[in-house]
Amino acid sequence: QVQFVESGGGLVQPGGSLRLSCAASGSIANLYGMGWYQQAPGEQRELVATITTDGATVYTGSVKGRFTISRANGKNAVYLQMNNLKPGDTAVYYCNSHPALVFGPWGQGTQVTVSS
């Protein structure tokens, strides 16, 4: 199994930016898709962005134009650049394969809080 460790979250004011990182314990080069997911308080975990091995990306409607997903297969890493953050982006963010849980379990996630 592949283990995923997320980092880079924190407290940021509305309009601010954060860059989340995800380190995978094994090679992700062969994983077709990787994704970032968010889970807001009291809500189900939802897909935010996906990226294929050849770099094709898809975003959910609420983050289009503000978030950018990228991957570095040689470093077994996936990133999420988050710009123009809004209070509604407050959530715990997780990375995993897409579809999820194909190659490993959920990690601990990283908390993002957007508040003034």
Backbone hydrogen bonds in HBPLUS format (Angstrom, degrees):
<---DONOR---> <-ACCEPTOR-->    atom                        ^
c    i                          cat <-CA-CA->   ^        H-A-AA   ^      H-
h    n   atom  resd res      DA  || num        DHA   H-A  angle D-A-AA Bond
n    s   type  num  typ     dist DA aas  dist angle  dist       angle   num
A0002-VAL N   A0103-PHE O   2.79 MM 101  5.73 165.7  1.81 144.3 149.2     1
A0025-SER N   A0003-GLN O   2.81 MM  22  5.11 148.7  1.91 147.2 155.5     2
A0005-VAL N   A0023-ALA O   2.90 MM  18  5.16 153.9  1.97 143.5 152.2     3
A0023-ALA N   A0005-VAL O   2.89 MM  18  5.16 165.0  1.92 143.3 145.3     4
A0007-SER N   A0021-SER O   2.90 MM  14  5.28 146.1  2.01 152.3 155.1     5
A0021-SER N   A0007-SER O   2.88 MM  14  5.28 165.2  1.90 144.8 148.6     6
A0010-GLY N   A0111-GLN O   2.91 MM 101  6.12 111.5  2.39 137.9 156.6     7
A0113-THR N   A0010-GLY O   2.90 MM 103  6.09 171.2  1.91 155.7 154.8     8
A0012-VAL N   A0113-THR O   2.86 MM 101  6.27 159.2  1.90 166.2 173.0     9
A0115-SER N   A0012-VAL O   2.94 MM 103  6.28 146.7  2.05 149.0 158.1    10
A0016-GLY N   A0013-GLN O   2.92 MM   3  5.51 152.8  1.99 145.5 147.3    11
A0015-GLY N   A0085-LEU O   2.74 MM  70  4.89 167.3  1.76 144.2 148.6    12
A0085-LEU N   A0016-GLY O   3.04 MM  69  5.47 175.2  2.04 151.5 152.7    13
A0018-LEU N   A0082-MET O   2.95 MM  64  5.20 150.1  2.04 142.6 152.0    14
A0082-MET N   A0018-LEU O   2.77 MM  64  5.20 168.0  1.79 178.5 176.0    15
A0020-LEU N   A0080-LEU O   2.87 MM  60  4.96 164.5  1.90 144.2 141.9    16
A0080-LEU N   A0020-LEU O   2.93 MM  60  4.96 151.5  2.02 135.4 137.9    17
A0022-CYS N   A0078-VAL O   2.79 MM  56  5.07 129.7  2.04 158.4 167.1    18
A0078-VAL N   A0022-CYS O   3.02 MM  56  5.07 149.8  2.11 136.9 145.8    19
A0024-ALA N   A0076-ASN O   2.92 MM  52  5.39 165.1  1.94 170.8 169.2    20
A0031-LEU N   A0028-ILE O   2.97 MM   3  5.10 153.2  2.04 105.2 113.9    21
A0053-THR N   A0032-TYR O   2.97 MM  21  5.45 118.1  2.37 148.1 154.8    22
A0098-HIS N   A0033-GLY O   2.93 MM  65  4.82 149.1  2.03 112.7 110.7    23
A0034-MET N   A0051-ILE O   2.91 MM  17  5.43 157.2  1.96 152.4 159.7    24
A0051-ILE N   A0034-MET O   2.86 MM  17  5.43 147.4  1.97 154.9 161.0    25
A0035-GLY N   A0096-ASN O   2.78 MM  61  5.57 159.5  1.82 176.2 170.6    26
A0096-ASN N   A0035-GLY O   3.08 MM  61  5.57 150.9  2.17 150.4 156.1    27
A0036-TRP N   A0049-ALA O   2.90 MM  13  5.37 155.6  1.96 149.6 156.3    28
A0048-VAL N   A0036-TRP O   2.78 MM  12  5.52 162.9  1.81 157.5 154.3    29
A0049-ALA N   A0036-TRP O   3.31 MM  13  5.37 157.5  2.36 138.2 141.2    30
A0037-TYR N   A0094-TYR O   2.71 MM  57  5.08 161.7  1.74 154.7 159.6    31
A0094-TYR N   A0037-TYR O   2.81 MM  57  5.08 160.1  1.85 143.4 150.2    32
A0038-GLN N   A0046-GLU O   2.76 MM   8  5.33 154.3  1.83 153.2 160.1    33
A0046-GLU N   A0038-GLN O   2.74 MM   8  5.33 164.1  1.76 151.8 156.6    34
A0039-GLN N   A0092-VAL O   2.84 MM  53  5.24 145.9  1.96 145.1 156.3    35
A0092-VAL N   A0039-GLN O   3.03 MM  53  5.24 167.9  2.04 133.0 133.0    36
A0043-GLU N   A0040-ALA O   2.95 MM   3  5.26 159.1  1.99 139.2 136.7    37
A0060-THR N   A0048-VAL O   2.99 MM  12  5.43 151.9  2.07 154.5 150.9    38
A0050-THR N   A0058-VAL O   2.90 MM   8  5.26 152.6  1.97 150.1 156.7    39
A0058-VAL N   A0050-THR O   3.08 MM   8  5.26 149.0  2.18 136.0 139.5    40
A0052-THR N   A0056-ALA O   2.93 MM   4  5.29 149.0  2.03 141.9 152.0    41
A0055-GLY N   A0052-THR O   3.04 MM   3  5.16 162.5  2.07 109.9 112.1    42
A0063-VAL N   A0060-THR O   3.25 MM   3  5.89 149.6  2.35 117.1 124.6    43
A0066-ARG N   A0063-VAL O   2.91 MM   3  5.37 161.0  1.94 137.7 140.2    44
A0067-PHE N   A0063-VAL O   3.08 MM   4  5.63 156.2  2.14 162.2 160.1    45
A0083-ASN N   A0066-ARG O   2.96 MM  17  5.09 155.7  2.02 135.6 142.9    46
A0068-THR N   A0081-GLN O   2.80 MM  13  5.01 147.6  1.91 142.3 151.5    47
A0081-GLN N   A0068-THR O   2.81 MM  13  5.01 162.4  1.84 154.7 152.1    48
A0070-SER N   A0079-TYR O   3.11 MM   9  5.21 155.5  2.17 133.7 136.3    49
A0079-TYR N   A0070-SER O   2.81 MM   9  5.21 167.8  1.83 147.5 149.3    50
A0072-ALA N   A0077-ALA O   2.84 MM   5  5.22 167.1  1.85 147.5 148.8    51
A0075-LYS N   A0072-ALA O   2.94 MM   3  5.40 145.1  2.06 113.0 123.4    52
A0077-ALA N   A0072-ALA O   3.22 MM   5  5.22 167.8  2.23 132.2 136.0    53
A0076-ASN N   A0073-ASN O   3.05 MM   3  4.79 157.6  2.10  98.4 105.3    54
A0089-ASP N   A0086-LYS O   2.80 MM   3  5.42 164.7  1.82 123.2 128.6    55
A0090-THR N   A0087-PRO O   3.08 MM   3  5.64 166.6  2.10 117.8 121.6    56
A0091-ALA N   A0112-VAL O   2.98 MM  21  5.51 146.7  2.09 146.1 156.6    57
A0112-VAL N   A0091-ALA O   2.87 MM  21  5.51 166.2  1.89 160.8 165.5    58
A0093-TYR N   A0110-THR O   2.89 MM  17  5.28 171.8  1.90 142.5 143.4    59
A0110-THR N   A0093-TYR O   2.92 MM  17  5.28 145.4  2.04 137.3 148.2    60
